Amino acid sequence: MESSAYPMLFSPIKVGTTEVKNRVFMPPVSTNLADHGYVTDDLVDHYRARAKGGVGLIITEVVTVEPTYTYLPGDMCCYDDTFIPGWEKLAAAVHEYGCKIMPQLFHPA
């Protein structure tokens, strides 16, 4: 895919030591699809669709890092190891399409 108006848009870029396949980045957008902090199949499908559509880097919606503060009831969490399997499934889904993913970590205090 080429763009004469933005010739570098679909070329790789390095962010630190990580190479992203293009310069199409998805900013955080709240879906409220998690279940008590856990990644759901609907959430995986949502992000997989964006990766399949060509996004190079996805920055997830709010990810709570401490159990006392929840921003929205359907937000993802990562404050203990019970959340790891869902995150592994999510990462694998977007990696199928060469997309990178990073969480938007959230702690209000």
MMTF fields as JSON, N, C-alpha, C and O atoms, coordinates in Angstrom:
{
  "mmtfVersion": "1.0.0",
  "mmtfProducer": "UNKNOWN",
  "numBonds": 435,
  "numAtoms": 436,
  "numGroups": 109,
  "numChains": 1,
  "numModels": 1,
  "chainsPerModel": [1],
  "groupsPerChain": [109],
  "chainIdList": ["A"],
  "bondAtomList": [4, 2, 8, 6, 12, 10, 16, 14, 20, 18, 24, 22, 28, 26, 32, 30, 36, 34, 40, 38, 44, 42, 48, 46, 52, 50, 56, 54, 60, 58, 64, 62, 68, 66, 72, 70, 76, 74, 80, 78, 84, 82, 88, 86, 92, 90, 96, 94, 100, 98, 104, 102, 108, 106, 112, 110, 116, 114, 120, 118, 124, 122, 128, 126, 132, 130, 136, 134, 140, 138, 144, 142, 148, 146, 152, 150, 156, 154, 160, 158, 164, 162, 168, 166, 172, 170, 176, 174, 180, 178, 184, 182, 188, 186, 192, 190, 196, 194, 200, 198, 204, 202, 208, 206, 212, 210, 216, 214, 220, 218, 224, 222, 228, 226, 232, 230, 236, 234, 240, 238, 244, 242, 248, 246, 252, 250, 256, 254, 260, 258, 264, 262, 268, 266, 272, 270, 276, 274, 280, 278, 284, 282, 288, 286, 292, 290, 296, 294, 300, 298, 304, 302, 308, 306, 312, 310, 316, 314, 320, 318, 324, 322, 328, 326, 332, 330, 336, 334, 340, 338, 344, 342, 348, 346, 352, 350, 356, 354, 360, 358, 364, 362, 368, 366, 372, 370, 376, 374, 380, 378, 384, 382, 388, 386, 392, 390, 396, 394, 400, 398, 404, 402, 408, 406, 412, 410, 416, 414, 420, 418, 424, 422, 428, 426, 432, 430],
  "bondOrderList": [1, 1, 1, 1, 1, 1, 1, 1, 1, 1, 1, 1, 1, 1, 1, 1, 1, 1, 1, 1, 1, 1, 1, 1, 1, 1, 1, 1, 1, 1, 1, 1, 1, 1, 1, 1, 1, 1, 1, 1, 1, 1, 1, 1, 1, 1, 1, 1, 1, 1, 1, 1, 1, 1, 1, 1, 1, 1, 1, 1, 1, 1, 1, 1, 1, 1, 1, 1, 1, 1, 1, 1, 1, 1, 1, 1, 1, 1, 1, 1, 1, 1, 1, 1, 1, 1, 1, 1, 1, 1, 1, 1, 1, 1, 1, 1, 1, 1, 1, 1, 1, 1, 1, 1, 1, 1, 1, 1],
  "groupList": [{"groupName": "MET", "atomNameList": ["N", "CA", "C", "O"], "elementList": ["N", "C", "C", "O"], "formalChargeList": [0, 0, 0, 0], "bondAtomList": [1, 0, 2, 1, 3, 2], "bondOrderList": [1, 1, 2], "singleLetterCode": "M", "chemCompType": "L-PEPTIDE LINKING"}, {"groupName": "GLU", "atomNameList": ["N", "CA", "C", "O"], "elementList": ["N", "C", "C", "O"], "formalChargeList": [0, 0, 0, 0], "bondAtomList": [1, 0, 2, 1, 3, 2], "bondOrderList": [1, 1, 2], "singleLetterCode": "E", "chemCompType": "L-PEPTIDE LINKING"}, {"groupName": "SER", "atomNameList": ["N", "CA", "C", "O"], "elementList": ["N", "C", "C", "O"], "formalChargeList": [0, 0, 0, 0], "bondAtomList": [1, 0, 2, 1, 3, 2], "bondOrderList": [1, 1, 2], "singleLetterCode": "S", "chemCompType": "L-PEPTIDE LINKING"}, {"groupName": "ALA", "atomNameList": ["N", "CA", "C", "O"], "elementList": ["N", "C", "C", "O"], "formalChargeList": [0, 0, 0, 0], "bondAtomList": [1, 0, 2, 1, 3, 2], "bondOrderList": [1, 1, 2], "singleLetterCode": "A", "chemCompType": "L-PEPTIDE LINKING"}, {"groupName": "TYR", "atomNameList": ["N", "CA", "C", "O"], "elementList": ["N", "C", "C", "O"], "formalChargeList": [0, 0, 0, 0], "bondAtomList": [1, 0, 2, 1, 3, 2], "bondOrderList": [1, 1, 2], "singleLetterCode": "Y", "chemCompType": "L-PEPTIDE LINKING"}, {"groupName": "PRO", "atomNameList": ["N", "CA", "C", "O"], "elementList": ["N", "C", "C", "O"], "formalChargeList": [0, 0, 0, 0], "bondAtomList": [1, 0, 2, 1, 3, 2], "bondOrderList": [1, 1, 2], "singleLetterCode": "P", "chemCompType": "L-PEPTIDE LINKING"}, {"groupName": "LEU", "atomNameList": ["N", "CA", "C", "O"], "elementList": ["N", "C", "C", "O"], "formalChargeList": [0, 0, 0, 0], "bondAtomList": [1, 0, 2, 1, 3, 2], "bondOrderList": [1, 1, 2], "singleLetterCode": "L", "chemCompType": "L-PEPTIDE LINKING"}, {"groupName": "PHE", "atomNameList": ["N", "CA", "C", "O"], "elementList": ["N", "C", "C", "O"], "formalChargeList": [0, 0, 0, 0], "bondAtomList": [1, 0, 2, 1, 3, 2], "bondOrderList": [1, 1, 2], "singleLetterCode": "F", "chemCompType": "L-PEPTIDE LINKING"}, {"groupName": "ILE", "atomNameList": ["N", "CA", "C", "O"], "elementList": ["N", "C", "C", "O"], "formalChargeList": [0, 0, 0, 0], "bondAtomList": [1, 0, 2, 1, 3, 2], "bondOrderList": [1, 1, 2], "singleLetterCode": "I", "chemCompType": "L-PEPTIDE LINKING"}, {"groupName": "LYS", "atomNameList": ["N", "CA", "C", "O"], "elementList": ["N", "C", "C", "O"], "formalChargeList": [0, 0, 0, 0], "bondAtomList": [1, 0, 2, 1, 3, 2], "bondOrderList": [1, 1, 2], "singleLetterCode": "K", "chemCompType": "L-PEPTIDE LINKING"}, {"groupName": "VAL", "atomNameList": ["N", "CA", "C", "O"], "elementList": ["N", "C", "C", "O"], "formalChargeList": [0, 0, 0, 0], "bondAtomList": [1, 0, 2, 1, 3, 2], "bondOrderList": [1, 1, 2], "singleLetterCode": "V", "chemCompType": "L-PEPTIDE LINKING"}, {"groupName": "GLY", "atomNameList": ["N", "CA", "C", "O"], "elementList": ["N", "C", "C", "O"], "formalChargeList": [0, 0, 0, 0], "bondAtomList": [1, 0, 2, 1, 3, 2], "bondOrderList": [1, 1, 2], "singleLetterCode": "G", "chemCompType": "PEPTIDE LINKING"}, {"groupName": "THR", "atomNameList": ["N", "CA", "C", "O"], "elementList": ["N", "C", "C", "O"], "formalChargeList": [0, 0, 0, 0], "bondAtomList": [1, 0, 2, 1, 3, 2], "bondOrderList": [1, 1, 2], "singleLetterCode": "T", "chemCompType": "L-PEPTIDE LINKING"}, {"groupName": "ASN", "atomNameList": ["N", "CA", "C", "O"], "elementList": ["N", "C", "C", "O"], "formalChargeList": [0, 0, 0, 0], "bondAtomList": [1, 0, 2, 1, 3, 2], "bondOrderList": [1, 1, 2], "singleLetterCode": "N", "chemCompType": "L-PEPTIDE LINKING"}, {"groupName": "ARG", "atomNameList": ["N", "CA", "C", "O"], "elementList": ["N", "C", "C", "O"], "formalChargeList": [0, 0, 0, 0], "bondAtomList": [1, 0, 2, 1, 3, 2], "bondOrderList": [1, 1, 2], "singleLetterCode": "R", "chemCompType": "L-PEPTIDE LINKING"}, {"groupName": "ASP", "atomNameList": ["N", "CA", "C", "O"], "elementList": ["N", "C", "C", "O"], "formalChargeList": [0, 0, 0, 0], "bondAtomList": [1, 0, 2, 1, 3, 2], "bondOrderList": [1, 1, 2], "singleLetterCode": "D", "chemCompType": "L-PEPTIDE LINKING"}, {"groupName": "HIS", "atomNameList": ["N", "CA", "C", "O"], "elementList": ["N", "C", "C", "O"], "formalChargeList": [0, 0, 0, 0], "bondAtomList": [1, 0, 2, 1, 3, 2], "bondOrderList": [1, 1, 2], "singleLetterCode": "H", "chemCompType": "L-PEPTIDE LINKING"}, {"groupName": "CYS", "atomNameList": ["N", "CA", "C", "O"], "elementList": ["N", "C", "C", "O"], "formalChargeList": [0, 0, 0, 0], "bondAtomList": [1, 0, 2, 1, 3, 2], "bondOrderList": [1, 1, 2], "singleLetterCode": "C", "chemCompType": "L-PEPTIDE LINKING"}, {"groupName": "TRP", "atomNameList": ["N", "CA", "C", "O"], "elementList": ["N", "C", "C", "O"], "formalChargeList": [0, 0, 0, 0], "bondAtomList": [1, 0, 2, 1, 3, 2], "bondOrderList": [1, 1, 2], "singleLetterCode": "W", "chemCompType": "L-PEPTIDE LINKING"}, {"groupName": "GLN", "atomNameList": ["N", "CA", "C", "O"], "elementList": ["N", "C", "C", "O"], "formalChargeList": [0, 0, 0, 0], "bondAtomList": [1, 0, 2, 1, 3, 2], "bondOrderList": [1, 1, 2], "singleLetterCode": "Q", "chemCompType": "L-PEPTIDE LINKING"}],
  "groupTypeList": [0, 1, 2, 2, 3, 4, 5, 0, 6, 7, 2, 5, 8, 9, 10, 11, 12, 12, 1, 10, 9, 13, 14, 10, 7, 0, 5, 5, 10, 2, 12, 13, 6, 3, 15, 16, 11, 4, 10, 12, 15, 15, 6, 10, 15, 16, 4, 14, 3, 14, 3, 9, 11, 11, 10, 11, 6, 8, 8, 12, 1, 10, 10, 12, 10, 1, 5, 12, 4, 12, 4, 6, 5, 11, 15, 0, 17, 17, 4, 15, 15, 12, 7, 8, 5, 11, 18, 1, 9, 6, 3, 3, 3, 10, 16, 1, 4, 11, 17, 9, 8, 0, 5, 19, 6, 7, 16, 5, 3],
  "groupIdList": [1, 2, 3, 4, 5, 6, 7, 8, 9, 10, 11, 12, 13, 14, 15, 16, 17, 18, 19, 20, 21, 22, 23, 24, 25, 26, 27, 28, 29, 30, 31, 32, 33, 34, 35, 36, 37, 38, 39, 40, 41, 42, 43, 44, 45, 46, 47, 48, 49, 50, 51, 52, 53, 54, 55, 56, 57, 58, 59, 60, 61, 62, 63, 64, 65, 66, 67, 68, 69, 70, 71, 72, 73, 74, 75, 76, 77, 78, 79, 80, 81, 82, 83, 84, 85, 86, 87, 88, 89, 90, 91, 92, 93, 94, 95, 96, 97, 98, 99, 100, 101, 102, 103, 104, 105, 106, 107, 108, 109],
  "secStructList": [7, 7, 7, 1, 1, 1, 6, 6, 6, 6, 1, 7, 3, 3, 3, 6, 6, 3, 3, 3, 1, 1, 1, 7, 3, 3, 7, 7, 7, 7, 7, 7, 7, 7, 5, 6, 6, 5, 7, 7, 2, 2, 2, 2, 2, 2, 2, 2, 2, 2, 2, 2, 6, 6, 7, 1, 3, 3, 3, 3, 3, 3, 3, 3, 1, 1, 6, 6, 7, 7, 1, 1, 6, 6, 7, 3, 3, 7, 1, 1, 4, 4, 4, 2, 2, 2, 2, 2, 2, 2, 2, 2, 2, 2, 2, 6, 6, 6, 7, 3, 3, 3, 3, 3, 3, 3, 7, 7, 7],
  "xCoordList": [0.844, 0.0, 0.893, 1.828, 0.626, 1.401, 0.492, -0.708, 1.059, 0.339, 1.255, 2.313, 0.86, 1.708, 1.709, 2.694, 0.614, 0.547, 1.407, 1.962, 1.511, 2.273, 3.157, 2.832, 4.252, 5.047, 5.652, 5.957, 5.832, 6.44, 5.402, 5.775, 4.12, 3.061, 3.112, 2.888, 3.397, 3.377, 4.772, 4.943, 5.758, 7.108, 7.368, 6.778, 8.237, 8.528, 9.159, 9.744, 9.022, 9.634, 10.08, 9.425, 11.195, 11.684, 11.232, 11.372, 10.689, 10.341, 11.242, 10.981, 12.296, 13.309, 13.971, 14.513, 13.931, 14.524, 13.477, 13.807, 12.213, 11.12, 10.79, 10.581, 10.747, 10.343, 8.853, 8.343, 8.165, 6.738, 6.613, 7.321, 5.712, 5.647, 5.247, 5.559, 4.56, 4.18, 3.946, 4.146, 3.532, 3.357, 1.885, 1.513, 1.064, -0.356, -0.505, -0.453, -0.692, -0.827, -2.27, -2.889, -2.798, -4.153, -4.054, -3.445, -4.645, -4.6, -5.583, -6.434, -5.478, -6.406, -7.852, -8.16, -8.723, -10.155, -10.867, -10.673, -11.687, -12.351, -13.453, -14.327, -13.404, -14.441, -15.354, -16.511, -14.826, -15.573, -15.955, -17.004, -15.112, -15.411, -14.766, -15.006, -13.955, -13.35, -14.41, -15.454, -14.129, -15.04, -14.322, -13.481, -14.666, -13.996, -12.476, -11.731, -12.038, -10.617, -9.996, -8.876, -10.706, -10.148, -10.455, -11.547, -9.464, -9.613, -10.667, -10.611, -11.62, -12.683, -12.452, -11.625, -13.189, -13.107, -13.544, -12.969, -14.557, -14.994, -13.88, -13.696, -13.145, -12.029, -10.923, -10.364, -10.611, -9.606, -10.053, -9.253, -11.315, -11.838, -11.753, -11.429, -12.043, -11.976, -10.567, -10.383, -9.581, -8.209, -7.663, -6.883, -8.056, -7.631, -8.097, -7.347, -9.323, -9.861, -9.035, -8.814, -8.586, -7.769, -6.404, -5.879, -5.844, -4.563, -4.704, -3.859, -5.771, -6.026, -6.204, -5.829, -6.771, -6.975, -5.704, -5.722, -4.586, -3.309, -2.631, -1.561, -3.213, -2.589, -1.238, -1.114, -0.231, 1.101, 1.306, 2.002, 0.697, 0.837, -0.49, -1.081, -0.952, -2.167, -1.777, -1.023, -2.288, -2.169, -3.542, -4.527, -3.603, -4.895, -5.576, -4.988, -6.817, -7.551, -6.942, -5.978, -7.495, -7.03, -6.836, -7.703, -5.69, -5.385, -5.04, -4.012, -5.902, -5.732, -4.591, -4.505, -3.707, -2.541, -2.642, -1.716, -3.748, -3.947, -5.429, -6.244, -5.818, -7.226, -8.168, -9.381, -7.656, -8.521, -9.16, -10.282, -8.448, -8.914, -9.316, -8.463, -10.599, -11.093, -11.717, -12.597, -11.265, -11.753, -13.173, -14.088, -13.349, -14.659, -14.807, -13.808, -16.019, -16.204, -15.688, -15.321, -15.654, -15.212, -13.77, -13.369, -12.979, -11.565, -10.749, -11.107, -9.656, -8.716, -7.849, -7.678, -7.305, -6.422, -5.165, -5.125, -4.134, -2.9, -2.164, -0.937, -2.911, -2.268, -1.911, -1.344, -2.225, -1.72, -1.661, -2.156, -1.062, -0.793, -2.039, -1.944, -3.2, -4.409, -4.822, -5.605, -4.302, -4.652, -3.77, -4.084, -2.685, -1.713, -2.299, -2.029, -3.081, -3.595, -4.392, -4.256, -5.202, -5.967, -5.071, -5.284, -4.069, -3.118, -2.314, -2.015, -1.962, -1.249, -2.118, -1.633, -3.384, -4.312, -4.46, -4.475, -4.569, -4.7, -3.448, -3.544, -2.287, -1.036, -0.889, -0.502, -1.194, -1.085, -2.013, -1.649, -3.202, -4.187, -3.689, -3.824, -3.119, -2.647, -1.318, -1.03, -0.511, 0.763, 0.566, 1.453, -0.598, -0.901, -0.769, -0.471, -0.99, -0.983, 0.221, 0.238, 1.225, 2.447, 2.291, 3.127, 1.241, 0.947, 1.568, 1.632, 2.016, 2.5, 1.373, 0.466, 1.442, 0.423, 1.09, 2.012, 0.617, 1.117, -0.041, -0.943, -0.019, -1.121, -0.971, 0.139, -2.104, -2.125, -2.321, -3.445, -1.236, -1.297, -1.984, -1.783, -2.814, -3.632, -3.576, -3.837, -3.23, -3.308, -3.628, -2.798, -4.806, -5.245, -4.581, -4.669, -3.929, -3.375, -1.971, -1.367],
  "yCoordList": [-1.169, 0.0, 1.237, 1.318, 2.178, 3.408, 4.618, 4.541, 5.708, 6.971, 8.07, 8.308, 8.743, 9.808, 11.027, 11.763, 11.243, 12.373, 12.129, 13.069, 10.886, 10.528, 9.321, 8.2, 9.536, 8.419, 7.53, 6.368, 8.027, 7.236, 6.501, 5.7, 6.756, 6.218, 4.699, 4.17, 4.021, 2.556, 1.937, 0.747, 2.75, 2.207, 1.946, 2.606, 0.996, 0.66, 1.837, 2.739, 1.799, 2.804, 2.114, 1.193, 2.571, 2.026, 2.943, 4.164, 2.311, 2.996, 2.356, 1.241, 3.057, 2.439, 1.324, 1.555, 0.112, -1.039, -1.874, -2.89, -1.45, -2.201, -1.621, -0.416, -2.487, -2.035, -2.257, -3.356, -1.205, -1.256, -1.265, -0.532, -2.096, -2.335, -1.119, -1.047, -0.161, 1.07, 2.167, 1.949, 3.317, 4.457, 4.721, 5.816, 3.703, 3.785, 3.283, 2.081, 4.221, 3.902, 4.131, 5.12, 3.221, 3.369, 3.912, 3.279, 5.076, 5.634, 4.91, 4.162, 5.119, 4.479, 4.897, 6.083, 3.905, 4.133, 3.166, 1.954, 3.69, 2.849, 2.017, 2.549, 0.695, -0.2, -0.706, -1.045, -0.756, -1.269, -2.741, -3.176, -3.506, -4.902, -5.926, -7.124, -5.479, -6.427, -6.89, -6.257, -7.992, -8.543, -8.57, -9.433, -7.619, -7.494, -7.436, -8.023, -6.722, -6.549, -7.562, -7.365, -8.644, -9.714, -9.491, -9.063, -9.794, -9.704, -10.73, -11.895, -10.285, -11.152, -11.46, -10.828, -12.429, -12.748, -11.553, -11.308, -10.812, -9.622, -8.587, -7.944, -8.426, -7.485, -7.939, -7.129, -9.214, -9.765, -9.554, -9.141, -9.832, -9.652, -8.194, -7.912, -7.276, -5.838, -5.445, -4.825, -5.809, -5.431, -6.229, -5.697, -7.487, -8.292, -7.636, -7.584, -7.142, -6.501, -5.275, -5.029, -4.519, -3.341, -3.776, -3.18, -4.814, -5.322, -5.855, -5.593, -6.598, -7.143, -6.017, -6.162, -4.906, -3.756, -3.005, -2.117, -3.353, -2.768, -1.882, -1.342, -1.717, -0.878, -1.476, -2.691, -0.623, -1.085, -1.193, -2.092, -0.271, -0.263, 0.126, 1.147, -0.7, -0.419, -0.039, -0.757, 1.08, 1.445, 1.185, 1.813, 0.251, -0.166, 0.95, 1.987, 0.697, 1.559, 1.453, 0.716, 2.18, 2.197, 0.781, -0.08, 0.562, -0.711, -0.396, 0.217, -0.817, -0.537, -1.37, -2.573, -0.717, -1.405, -1.627, -2.154, -1.231, -1.379, -1.602, -0.836, -2.618, -3.007, -2.002, -2.096, -1.068, -0.109, 0.887, 1.34, 1.225, 2.266, 1.673, 1.254, 1.642, 1.198, 2.399, 3.055, 2.68, 3.84, 3.582, 4.355, 2.496, 2.07, 0.579, -0.139, 0.103, -1.308, -2.303, -3.423, -1.922, -2.832, -2.647, -3.121, -1.961, -1.768, -3.026, -3.863, -3.144, -4.238, -3.935, -2.78, -5.0, -4.861, -5.695, -6.583, -5.38, -6.174, -6.107, -6.012, -6.155, -6.022, -7.338, -7.32, -8.477, -9.751, -10.777, -10.532, -11.907, -12.906, -13.559, -14.204, -13.413, -14.035, -13.402, -13.984, -12.219, -11.524, -11.937, -11.621, -12.632, -12.966, -13.779, -13.438, -14.83, -15.614, -14.768, -14.961, -13.855, -13.0, -12.081, -11.88, -11.528, -10.664, -11.444, -10.929, -12.688, -13.524, -13.778, -13.729, -14.044, -14.281, -13.018, -13.091, -11.878, -10.605, -10.312, -9.951, -10.464, -10.203, -11.14, -10.708, -12.41, -13.376, -13.009, -13.167, -12.523, -12.173, -11.037, -11.105, -9.999, -8.877, -9.2, -8.692, -10.042, -10.428, -11.256, -11.298, -11.926, -12.674, -11.792, -12.28, -10.5, -9.557, -8.615, -7.582, -8.989, -8.187, -6.892, -5.997, -6.779, -5.566, -5.669, -6.753, -4.549, -4.461, -3.9, -3.233, -4.18, -3.685, -3.283, -3.949, -2.192, -1.766, -1.212, -0.578, -1.448, -0.975, 0.494, 1.008, 1.151, 2.492, 2.263, 2.067, 2.289, 2.017, 3.16, 4.332, 2.792, 3.789, 3.603, 2.522, 4.687, 4.742, 6.189, 7.069, 6.459, 7.837, 8.586, 9.812, 7.887, 8.575, 9.06, 9.658],
  "zCoordList": [0.0, 0.0, 0.0, 0.796, -0.859, -0.988, -0.839, -1.103, -0.425, -0.341, -0.835, -0.252, -1.905, -2.434, -1.511, -1.46, -0.784, 0.139, 1.385, 1.952, 1.8, 2.999, 2.677, 3.067, 1.98, 1.482, 2.575, 2.302, 3.783, 4.856, 5.71, 6.567, 5.494, 6.348, 6.494, 7.582, 5.433, 5.467, 5.523, 5.259, 5.866, 6.035, 7.517, 8.373, 7.827, 9.221, 9.97, 9.37, 11.287, 12.149, 13.434, 13.921, 13.968, 15.235, 16.371, 16.309, 17.407, 18.644, 19.696, 20.147, 20.081, 20.928, 20.148, 19.068, 20.687, 19.993, 19.266, 18.655, 19.328, 18.71, 17.344, 17.202, 16.345, 15.014, 14.824, 15.04, 14.42, 14.123, 12.602, 11.91, 12.087, 10.633, 9.814, 8.625, 10.43, 9.734, 10.766, 11.961, 10.32, 11.209, 11.529, 11.951, 11.321, 11.659, 13.089, 13.35, 14.006, 15.423, 15.839, 15.446, 16.632, 17.165, 18.587, 19.449, 18.839, 20.192, 21.108, 20.627, 22.41, 23.346, 23.079, 22.962, 22.985, 22.805, 23.737, 23.643, 24.633, 25.622, 24.979, 24.295, 25.208, 24.69, 25.8, 25.555, 27.027, 28.184, 27.986, 28.462, 27.289, 26.959, 27.891, 27.742, 28.846, 29.789, 30.789, 30.942, 31.46, 32.461, 33.81, 34.062, 34.665, 35.97, 35.81, 36.596, 34.784, 34.53, 33.597, 33.125, 33.323, 32.501, 31.014, 30.64, 30.194, 28.744, 28.311, 28.707, 27.5, 26.991, 25.511, 24.854, 25.008, 23.587, 22.735, 21.675, 23.19, 22.444, 22.368, 21.334, 23.447, 23.471, 22.525, 21.785, 22.546, 21.632, 20.184, 19.344, 19.891, 18.531, 18.088, 16.934, 18.996, 18.695, 18.258, 17.21, 19.066, 18.74, 17.559, 16.768, 17.426, 16.274, 14.972, 13.998, 14.958, 13.75, 13.357, 12.171, 14.333, 14.028, 13.487, 12.547, 14.089, 13.605, 12.18, 11.324, 11.939, 10.601, 9.581, 8.418, 10.018, 9.135, 8.79, 7.937, 9.45, 9.055, 10.078, 9.8, 11.243, 12.266, 12.652, 12.808, 12.803, 13.177, 14.674, 15.145, 15.433, 16.888, 17.512, 17.161, 18.44, 19.196, 20.612, 21.269, 21.078, 22.486, 23.08, 22.69, 24.029, 24.552, 25.325, 25.63, 25.623, 26.537, 27.932, 28.138, 28.875, 30.254, 30.802, 30.657, 31.43, 32.083, 33.538, 33.823, 34.442, 35.861, 36.428, 36.179, 37.198, 37.75, 39.263, 39.879, 39.845, 41.289, 41.539, 41.024, 42.308, 42.403, 43.069, 42.884, 43.819, 44.516, 43.555, 43.779, 42.492, 41.581, 40.234, 39.452, 39.976, 38.68, 37.993, 38.55, 36.801, 36.051, 35.545, 35.828, 34.798, 34.314, 34.607, 34.636, 34.821, 35.186, 34.147, 34.503, 32.887, 31.837, 31.418, 30.356, 32.24, 31.914, 32.164, 32.993, 31.439, 31.653, 32.871, 33.259, 33.467, 34.62, 34.398, 33.547, 35.192, 35.144, 36.479, 36.512, 37.571, 38.871, 39.55, 40.642, 38.939, 39.448, 38.316, 37.215, 38.597, 37.563, 36.97, 35.926, 37.601, 37.05, 35.727, 34.976, 35.443, 34.204, 33.023, 31.876, 33.292, 32.244, 31.093, 29.941, 31.329, 30.184, 29.184, 27.976, 29.657, 28.753, 27.938, 26.743, 28.602, 27.904, 26.872, 25.795, 27.198, 26.23, 24.999, 23.869, 25.223, 24.11, 23.251, 22.022, 23.906, 23.195, 22.372, 21.199, 22.98, 22.261, 21.065, 19.979, 21.26, 20.164, 19.008, 17.842, 19.328, 18.293, 17.411, 16.189, 18.0, 17.178, 16.504, 15.42, 17.143, 16.537, 15.276, 14.423, 15.143, 13.913, 12.681, 11.591, 12.853, 11.725, 11.764, 11.095, 12.559, 12.616, 13.381, 13.261, 14.162, 14.924, 16.319, 16.899, 16.844, 18.212, 19.077, 18.577, 20.384, 21.304, 22.611, 23.081, 23.189, 24.494, 25.313, 24.766, 26.617, 27.46, 27.837, 27.975, 27.999, 28.58, 30.081, 30.543, 30.827, 32.259, 32.996, 32.678, 34.005, 34.683, 36.196, 36.723, 36.868, 38.327, 38.691, 38.463, 39.249, 39.455, 40.611, 40.671, 41.515, 42.686, 42.451, 43.342]
}
